Amino acid sequence: VLSGIRNQKAIYTYPDIIIELANKKWKSSPEKPRKIDDRLPFSFPEHKDREDSWGVKKFPFDFFPPGLYKTFVYALLTYHPTKGLKFVVDFTNYMTQSYADSEYAKKDDLISINITLNSGDVKTVYANDFLWQVYRGTVVTHYLLESILVAFEKYMLDMAKTNDKDTSTLLQSWMDYCLKNSNSIAISSVLVSVFLAY
């Protein structure tokens, strides 16, 4: 039901349950402290892969290759746009914060930058090349995040293509929401893609 295929009715009917299920199934639980054998005078450090730095559980093939229909996000945006937008921003924030808290953030030169919003407020977001390019799939990040952002970009491009006054106003309010509530340049890069296209 969390994929983007053959689940349209469930997403249309039960969006909140699908979102709750995604958060439970995809987000990793805090690690339990490893029990150390008291008989040994030393312990082995636990190795963490880059994939572990995004705060999601390991799924061997669920999101590879990444794509529009690897998750339910495009359908959620189609049937429940406001809930879909909030989910995309919240889940991207969660994955970005997990990455920022990992050892890979320093290795990948993750920085904080300030963006001045239309309101004049200043918003701080995490940024590096990995986050900027994630929705394009030109760098190795996490296939789940890439799939979510590909679906978000597709929906935003479809919205921008409509090119009428009401849709333009809605698109502007969505962009304002994203910039105000996101902690990641990954969301901003999708917005830039939409601006460049239209």
SERO-4910 file (N, C-alpha, C, O; in steps of 0.05 Angstrom, whole numbers):
BEGIN
 pado doro    nc1    nc2    nc3   cac1   cac2   cac3    cc1    cc2    cc3    oc1    oc2    oc3
  Val    A     16    -24      0      0      0      0     17     25      0      7     47     -6
  Leu    A     43     23      7     61     47      7     74     52    -20     89     71    -23
  Ser    A     70     34    -39     81     39    -66     62     58    -80     42     67    -69
  Gly    A     68     64   -105     52     82   -120     34     68   -140     22     81   -157
  Ile    A     32     42   -139     17     27   -159     -5     10   -145      0     -1   -124
  Arg    A    -28      9   -157    -51     -7   -148    -60     -1   -120    -69    -19   -105
  Asn    A    -57     23   -111    -66     30    -84    -81     57    -84    -84     69    -63
  Gln    A    -90     66   -107   -103     92   -110   -127     95    -91   -131    116    -78
  Lys    A   -144     74    -90   -168     76    -74   -161     79    -44   -174     94    -30
  Ala    A   -141     63    -35   -133     65     -7   -122     93      0   -128    104     21
  Ile    A   -107    104    -18    -95    131    -13   -117    152    -13   -117    170      3
  Tyr    A   -136    149    -31   -159    168    -33   -176    166     -8   -185    187      3
  Thr    A   -181    142      2   -199    138     24   -186    141     52   -199    152     70
  Tyr    A   -161    132     54   -148    132     81   -121    146     81   -101    134     88
  Pro    A   -120    171     73    -94    184     71    -79    186     98    -54    182     98
  Asp    A    -93    191    119    -79    194    145    -68    167    155    -46    167    167
  Ile    A    -82    146    150    -72    119    157    -47    112    141    -28    101    152
  Ile    A    -48    119    115    -25    113     97      0    129    107     22    119    108
  Ile    A     -4    154    113     18    171    123     29    160    149     53    158    153
  Glu    A     12    152    168     20    141    193     36    115    189     56    110    202
  Leu    A     26     98    171     39     73    164     67     78    152     86     64    159
  Ala    A     69     98    134     95    104    122    115    113    144    138    104    144
  Asn    A    106    130    162    124    139    183    133    116    201    156    115    209
  Lys    A    115     97    206    122     74    223    140     54    208    159     43    219
  Lys    A    134     49    183    149     29    168    176     39    158    195     24    157
  Trp    A    177     65    150    201     75    138    221     86    158    245     82    155
  Lys    A    212    100    179    231    112    198    244     90    216    230     72    225
  Ser    A    270     93    220    283     73    237    279     80    266    276    104    273
  Ser    A    278     60    283    275     64    312    302     71    324    323     63    313
  Pro    A    302     85    346    328     90    359    342     64    366    329     45    374
  Glu    A    368     63    362    383     39    367    384     32    396    387     50    413
  Lys    A    381      7    402    384     -3    430    414     -6    435    429    -14    418
  Pro    A    422      1    459    450     -2    465    459    -32    462    444    -50    470
  Arg    A    482    -35    450    491    -62    445    502    -74    471    517    -62    486
  Lys    A    494    -99    476    503   -113    500    532   -121    495    539   -135    476
  Ile    A    550   -113    513    578   -119    511    584   -143    529    575   -145    552
  Asp    A    598   -162    517    606   -186    532    627   -178    553    649   -169    547
  Asp    A    620   -181    578    637   -173    600    663   -190    601    682   -182    614
  Arg    A    664   -212    588    688   -229    588    710   -218    571    733   -226    575
  Leu    A    703   -201    552    724   -190    534    733   -163    545    717   -147    555
  Pro    A    759   -157    543    769   -132    553    765   -109    533    774    -87    538
  Phe    A    752   -114    510    748    -94    490    722    -99    476    709   -120    479
  Ser    A    713    -80    460    689    -83    444    695    -73    415    713    -58    411
  Phe    A    678    -82    397    681    -74    369    662    -51    363    638    -53    369
  Pro    A    672    -30    350    653     -8    343    634    -18    321    641    -35    304
  Glu    A    610     -8    322    590    -15    302    595      1    277    596     26    278
  His    A    597    -13    254    601      1    229    574     11    218    554     -3    217
  Lys    A    574     37    209    550     48    198    556     55    169    575     68    162
  Asp    A    538     46    151    540     52    123    528     80    118    513     90    134
  Arg    A    534     91     94    522    116     86    491    114     86    478    133     94
  Glu    A    481     91     79    452     87     78    440     90    105    416     99    108
  Asp    A    455     84    126    444     86    154    442    115    163    428    121    183
  Ser    A    454    134    149    455    161    158    429    177    153    427    200    161
  Trp    A    409    165    139    385    179    132    361    174    151    340    185    147
  Gly    A    365    157    171    344    153    191    321    136    182    299    137    194
  Val    A    326    119    161    305    101    152    315     73    153    339     67    152
  Lys    A    295     55    155    302     26    156    313     17    129    308     30    108
  Lys    A    328     -5    130    339    -16    105    318    -33     90    306    -50    102
  Phe    A    315    -27     65    297    -42     48    314    -50     23    320    -33      7
  Pro    A    322    -75     21    340    -83      0    333    -74    -28    350    -63    -42
  Phe    A    308    -77    -37    302    -71    -65    277    -53    -67    269    -47    -90
  Asp    A    265    -45    -46    239    -31    -47    241     -5    -64    222      2    -77
  Phe    A    263      9    -62    264     36    -75    285     37    -97    291     59   -107
  Phe    A    296     14   -105    315     14   -127    304      0   -151    293    -22   -148
  Pro    A    306     13   -174    315     40   -178    294     60   -169    270     54   -169
  Pro    A    303     83   -160    284    103   -151    266    113   -174    273    111   -197
  Gly    A    242    122   -167    224    131   -188    198    143   -177    193    142   -153
  Leu    A    183    153   -195    158    167   -189    138    149   -174    124    158   -155
  Tyr    A    136    124   -181    116    106   -170    128     86   -149    116     66   -143
  Lys    A    151     92   -138    163     75   -117    149     80    -91    151     63    -73
  Thr    A    136    103    -88    122    109    -63     94    119    -70     87    121    -93
  Phe    A     78    123    -50     50    132    -53     48    163    -56     26    173    -58
  Val    A     71    177    -55     71    206    -53     57    220    -76     42    239    -71
  Tyr    A     61    212   -100     48    225   -123     18    223   -121      4    242   -126
  Ala    A      8    199   -114    -21    195   -111    -32    211    -88    -53    223    -90
  Leu    A    -16    213    -66    -25    229    -43    -27    258    -51    -46    272    -43
  Leu    A     -8    268    -66     -8    296    -75    -32    300    -94    -44    322    -94
  Thr    A    -38    281   -110    -60    283   -129    -87    284   -115   -104    301   -121
  Tyr    A    -92    266    -96   -118    264    -82   -121    283    -58   -142    293    -53
  His    A    -99    287    -44    -99    304    -20    -75    322    -20    -56    317     -5
  Pro    A    -75    343    -37    -52    359    -41    -39    371    -15    -15    371    -12
  Thr    A    -56    381      2    -45    394     27    -31    373     45    -10    378     55
  Lys    A    -44    351     48    -32    329     65     -6    319     51     13    313     65
  Gly    A     -7    317     25     16    308     10     40    327     13     62    319     18
  Leu    A     34    353     10     55    373     13     67    372     41     92    372     44
  Lys    A     51    371     61     61    370     89     78    344     93     98    346    106
  Phe    A     69    322     82     84    297     85    111    299     72    131    292     84
  Val    A    112    310     47    137    312     33    157    330     49    180    322     52
  Val    A    148    352     58    165    371     73    174    358    100    197    358    107
  Asp    A    155    347    114    161    335    140    181    311    138    200    309    153
  Phe    A    176    293    118    193    270    116    220    277    105    241    266    113
  Thr    A    221    297     87    247    307     78    263    320    101    287    316    103
  Asn    A    249    335    117    261    347    141    273    325    159    295    327    169
  Tyr    A    257    304    164    266    282    181    291    269    170    311    265    185
  Met    A    291    263    144    314    249    132    338    268    132    361    259    137
  Thr    A    334    293    127    356    313    126    368    316    154    392    318    157
  Gln    A    351    318    174    361    321    202    377    297    210    398    299    223
  Ser    A    368    273    203    382    248    209    410    249    196    430    241    208
  Tyr    A    410    257    171    435    260    156    454    280    169    478    276    172
  Ala    A    442    303    177    458    324    190    470    315    216    492    324    224
  Asp    A    456    297    230    466    286    256    486    263    253    497    254    272
  Ser    A    490    254    228    507    231    224    536    239    219    542    263    215
  Glu    A    554    220    219    582    225    214    587    233    185    607    245    179
  Tyr    A    568    226    167    572    232    139    568    262    133    577    271    112
  Ala    A    553    276    150    549    304    145    575    319    144    579    336    126
  Lys    A    593    313    162    619    326    162    636    317    138    649    334    125
  Lys    A    635    292    132    650    281    109    641    293     83    657    297     64
  Asp    A    615    299     81    603    309     57    601    340     56    588    351     39
  Asp    A    614    353     75    615    382     76    587    394     78    581    414     64
  Leu    A    570    383     95    543    395     99    546    421    114    561    422    134
  Ile    A    533    441    105    534    467    118    506    478    123    486    467    112
  Ser    A    503    498    138    478    512    142    479    538    127    499    553    129
  Ile    A    458    545    111    458    570     97    432    584    104    412    572    113
  Asn    A    432    610    101    408    627    106    394    634     80    407    642     61
  Ile    A    368    631     80    352    639     57    333    661     67    319    658     87
  Thr    A    332    683     53    313    705     60    287    700     45    286    698     21
  Leu    A    266    698     61    239    692     50    226    717     40    235    739     46
  Asn    A    204    714     25    189    737     15    179    756     38    176    780     34
  Ser    A    174    744     61    165    759     84    187    776     97    182    793    114
  Gly    A    212    770     89    235    784    101    248    767    123    270    773    131
  Asp    A    234    746    132    245    728    152    269    712    139    270    708    115
  Val    A    287    704    157    310    689    148    307    660    158    302    655    181
  Lys    A    310    641    140    307    612    146    334    599    142    347    603    121
  Thr    A    342    583    161    367    568    159    361    539    149    344    526    160
  Val    A    376    530    129    372    503    118    399    490    115    420    503    112
  Tyr    A    398    463    115    422    447    110    427    446     80    408    444     64
  Ala    A    452    447     72    458    447     43    485    435     37    505    438     53
  Asn    A    487    420     16    511    411      3    504    400    -25    480    400    -32
  Asp    A    523    392    -40    518    382    -67    500    358    -67    483    355    -85
  Phe    A    503    340    -47    487    316    -46    457    323    -43    440    312    -58
  Leu    A    450    341    -25    422    349    -21    412    364    -45    388    361    -53
  Trp    A    428    381    -57    419    397    -80    412    379   -104    393    385   -119
  Gln    A    426    357   -107    423    340   -131    406    315   -126    402    299   -144
  Val    A    396    311   -102    384    286    -95    360    279   -113    358    255   -121
  Tyr    A    343    297   -121    319    291   -136    327    283   -165    311    272   -180
  Arg    A    351    290   -174    360    284   -201    373    256   -202    376    245   -224
  Gly    A    381    246   -180    394    220   -180    422    220   -190    433    199   -198
  Thr    A    435    243   -190    462    245   -200    483    241   -178    507    241   -184
  Val    A    474    238   -153    492    232   -131    479    209   -115    455    204   -117
  Val    A    495    196    -99    485    175    -83    476    186    -56    492    195    -40
  Thr    A    450    186    -51    439    194    -25    423    170    -15    434    151     -5
  His    A    397    172    -16    379    150     -9    357    148    -29    345    168    -36
  Tyr    A    352    124    -39    332    120    -60    304    128    -51    288    137    -68
  Leu    A    298    125    -26    271    133    -16    268    164    -18    248    173    -28
  Leu    A    288    179     -9    287    208    -11    285    216    -40    270    234    -47
  Glu    A    301    204    -57    300    211    -85    273    206    -97    262    222   -112
  Ser    A    261    183    -90    234    176   -101    213    196    -91    195    204   -107
  Ile    A    214    204    -66    195    224    -55    198    250    -70    178    262    -77
  Leu    A    222    259    -74    227    285    -87    220    284   -117    212    304   -128
  Val    A    225    262   -130    217    259   -158    187    262   -161    177    275   -179
  Ala    A    172    249   -143    143    251   -144    134    280   -138    115    290   -151
  Phe    A    147    293   -119    141    321   -113    146    339   -137    129    356   -144
  Glu    A    169    335   -150    175    351   -173    155    347   -195    146    367   -207
  Lys    A    148    323   -201    128    317   -222    102    331   -216     90    343   -234
  Tyr    A     92    329   -191     67    342   -184     69    372   -187     51    385   -198
  Met    A     91    384   -178     94    413   -180     96    422   -209     85    443   -217
  Leu    A    110    406   -226    112    412   -255     84    411   -268     77    428   -284
  Asp    A     69    390   -260     41    388   -271     24    412   -263      9    423   -279
  Met    A     28    421   -238     13    444   -228     21    469   -244      4    485   -252
  Ala    A     47    473   -248     57    497   -261     49    498   -291     45    519   -302
  Lys    A     46    474   -303     38    472   -331     10    483   -336      5    492   -358
  Thr    A     -7    482   -316    -35    492   -319    -35    521   -327    -52    529   -343
  Asn    A    -18    537   -315    -14    565   -324    -39    582   -324    -43    597   -342
  Asp    A    -55    580   -303    -77    599   -299    -72    615   -273    -55    607   -257
  Lys    A    -87    636   -269    -82    654   -247    -86    640   -220    -70    643   -202
  Asp    A   -108    624   -217   -113    611   -191    -90    591   -185    -81    589   -162
  Thr    A    -82    576   -205    -61    556   -201    -34    570   -194    -19    561   -177
  Ser    A    -29    593   -207     -4    608   -202     -4    617   -173     16    617   -159
  Thr    A    -27    627   -163    -29    636   -135    -25    612   -116    -11    615    -96
  Leu    A    -37    589   -122    -33    565   -106     -4    556   -106      7    549    -85
  Leu    A      8    556   -130     36    548   -132     54    566   -115     72    557   -102
  Gln    A     49    592   -116     64    611   -100     61    605    -70     81    606    -55
  Ser    A     37    599    -61     32    593    -33     46    567    -25     57    565     -2
  Trp    A     47    548    -43     61    523    -37     91    528    -35    104    517    -17
  Met    A    101    544    -53    130    550    -52    137    564    -26    158    559    -13
  Asp    A    120    583    -18    125    598      7    124    578     31    141    580     49
  Tyr    A    105    560     30    103    540     52    129    523     53    140    519     75
  Cys    A    138    514     30    162    497     29    186    512     40    201    501     56
  Leu    A    190    536     31    213    551     39    212    558     69    233    558     83
  Lys    A    188    563     79    185    570    107    188    546    126    199    549    148
  Asn    A    180    522    117    179    499    135    200    478    130    202    459    145
  Ser    A    216    481    109    236    461    103    262    467    117    269    490    121
  Asn    A    277    446    123    304    449    135    325    440    115    349    438    122
  Ser    A    317    436     89    335    423     70    335    437     43    314    445     32
  Ile    A    359    440     32    362    452      6    351    432    -15    346    440    -38
  Ala    A    346    408     -8    335    388    -27    307    397    -36    300    394    -60
  Ile    A    291    408    -18    265    419    -26    268    443    -44    254    446    -64
  Ser    A    287    461    -37    291    485    -53    300    478    -81    293    492   -100
  Ser    A    316    457    -84    325    450   -111    302    441   -129    303    446   -153
  Val    A    282    428   -117    259    421   -133    244    446   -141    234    448   -164
  Leu    A    241    465   -123    227    490   -130    242    505   -152    229    516   -170
  Val    A    268    505   -151    284    518   -172    279    504   -199    276    517   -220
  Ser    A    277    478   -199    271    462   -223    245    471   -236    243    474   -260
  Val    A    225    475   -219    198    483   -229    200    511   -240    188    517   -261
  Phe    A    214    529   -226    217    557   -236    231    557   -263    223    572   -282
  Leu    A    252    541   -266    267    541   -291    251    529   -314    253    538   -337
  Ala    A    233    510   -308    216    498   -328    194    517   -338    187    516   -361
  Tyr    A    184    534   -320    161    551   -327    167    579   -318    150    597   -323
***
